[in-house]
Each structure stands twice: as structure tokens, then as C-alpha cells.
């Protein structure tokens, strides 16, 4: 799966990129038609500690699935987003099989 990582106004280190790729590669287990993935990491200027935002767009044949999560760390935000995408993939797979 082709994973594109964009970090806005900062440089993501290799450890974070590796974590993201490992986490999102696991989504292929739930649906075989995953083409690619686009990740956008942003820091939000706010008073709260949960100012790290991860937006993940999963490209599957015919559709795009999207999750946007914020957390204290980018790792936690990616965890939340990948779990949301996993649920969407399972739901999409059931919908496709039902047709």
C-alpha cells in the first residue's frame, strides 16, 4: 500500500513515519481493495493539550474513507484514526458483500 505522509509546518521524524506506516499497513487485513493512504499531521494553536491532529484518507476502489482525530501525541491520534478507519472498512466490506 502506498502511504503518503504530509506534516504541516514541522518535519516528522523517521520513528513517527515508521509508526504510521506500520499502523496503517494493518488495515489491509480487513479489506483487500485498499489502494493507498494519505496522512496529514498538523499542530493546532489552542489552549488545550490535545492540539495534535491526524487526518487520514484511505483510498479504496470506488470510495475514500476519512478519519480526523486529535490527541496529546501524534501516535495516539493515529491510533484513534486507524481504529475509526478499521470500523469503516468492516462496515464497507459487509455492505459490499451484501450486494
C-alpha positions as a printed NumPy array, in Angstrom:
array([[  0.   ,   0.   ,   0.   ],
       [  1.253,   3.461,  -0.903],
       [  1.263,   5.753,   2.155],
       [  1.876,   9.494,   1.768],
       [  2.675,  11.467,   4.928],
       [  2.464,  15.275,   4.964],
       [  3.363,  17.249,   8.067],
       [  2.29 ,  20.88 ,   8.115],
       [  4.817,  23.42 ,   9.473],
       [  7.118,  20.797,  11.001],
       [  9.28 ,  17.839,   9.97 ],
       [  8.088,  14.417,  11.102],
       [ 10.914,  12.176,  12.268],
       [ 11.57 ,   8.677,  10.904],
       [ 10.278,   6.999,  14.074],
       [  6.862,   8.662,  13.684],
       [  6.72 ,   7.844,   9.965],
       [  7.587,   4.206,  10.661],
       [  4.898,   4.013,  13.349],
       [  2.292,   5.454,  10.977],
       [  3.2  ,   3.057,   8.165],
       [  3.106,   0.008,  10.457],
       [ -0.256,   1.041,  11.924],
       [ -1.918,   1.761,   8.598],
       [ -0.49 ,  -1.291,   6.812],
       [ -2.52 ,  -3.419,   9.219],
       [ -5.732,  -2.063,   7.684],
       [ -5.154,  -4.212,   4.592],
       [ -6.117,  -7.242,   6.685],
       [ -9.724,  -6.044,   6.881],
       [-10.242,  -5.209,   3.198],
       [ -8.231,  -6.361,   0.185],
       [ -9.108,  -3.403,  -2.053],
       [ -7.021,  -0.771,  -0.247],
       [ -5.085,   1.246,  -2.839],
       [ -3.311,   3.853,  -0.759],
       [ -3.416,   6.215,   2.148],
       [ -2.812,   9.936,   2.675],
       [ -1.902,  11.249,   6.127],
       [ -1.8  ,  14.9  ,   7.151],
       [ -0.289,  15.803,  10.528],
       [ -0.947,  19.268,  11.954],
       [ -0.323,  21.196,  15.152],
       [ -3.251,  23.333,  16.216],
       [ -2.711,  26.597,  18.052],
       [ -5.013,  26.146,  21.01 ],
       [ -5.017,  26.248,  24.778],
       [ -5.768,  22.525,  25.157],
       [ -3.184,  19.771,  25.368],
       [ -4.917,  17.83 ,  22.602],
       [ -3.511,  20.009,  19.837],
       [ -2.012,  17.332,  17.571],
       [ -4.315,  16.465,  14.685],
       [ -4.051,  13.476,  12.352],
       [ -6.178,  13.354,   9.212],
       [ -6.141,  10.035,   7.374],
       [ -7.739,   9.452,   3.974],
       [ -7.877,   5.804,   2.951],
       [ -8.222,   5.177,  -0.769],
       [-10.197,   2.084,  -1.696],
       [-11.646,   1.107,  -5.035],
       [-14.581,   3.382,  -5.722],
       [-14.534,   5.17 ,  -2.342],
       [-12.439,   7.247,   0.028],
       [-12.715,   6.721,   3.76 ],
       [-11.711,   9.563,   6.075],
       [-10.897,   9.967,   9.763],
       [ -9.752,  13.081,  11.618],
       [ -8.662,  12.711,  15.231],
       [ -6.866,  14.884,  17.76 ],
       [ -4.898,  13.802,  20.834],
       [ -1.946,  14.643,  23.085],
       [  0.511,  12.913,  20.736],
       [  0.535,  12.094,  17.047],
       [  0.848,   8.4  ,  17.897],
       [ -2.373,   8.494,  19.916],
       [ -4.146,  10.434,  17.154],
       [ -3.029,   7.866,  14.564],
       [ -4.23 ,   5.053,  16.858],
       [ -7.665,   6.656,  17.112],
       [ -7.852,   7.348,  13.381],
       [ -6.781,   3.827,  12.411],
       [ -9.416,   2.353,  14.734],
       [-12.086,   4.574,  13.168],
       [-10.945,   3.534,   9.682],
       [-10.956,  -0.131,  10.701],
       [-14.614,   0.194,  11.707],
       [-15.418,   1.951,   8.436],
       [-13.63 ,  -0.764,   6.44 ],
       [-15.508,  -3.566,   8.188],
       [-18.793,  -1.776,   7.578],
       [-17.901,  -1.17 ,   3.916],
       [-16.882,  -4.806,   3.455],
       [-20.201,  -6.006,   4.881],
       [-22.049,  -3.584,   2.613],
       [-20.189,  -4.814,  -0.485],
       [-20.775,  -8.476,   0.383],
       [-24.468,  -7.804,   0.918],
       [-24.907,  -6.526,  -2.625]])
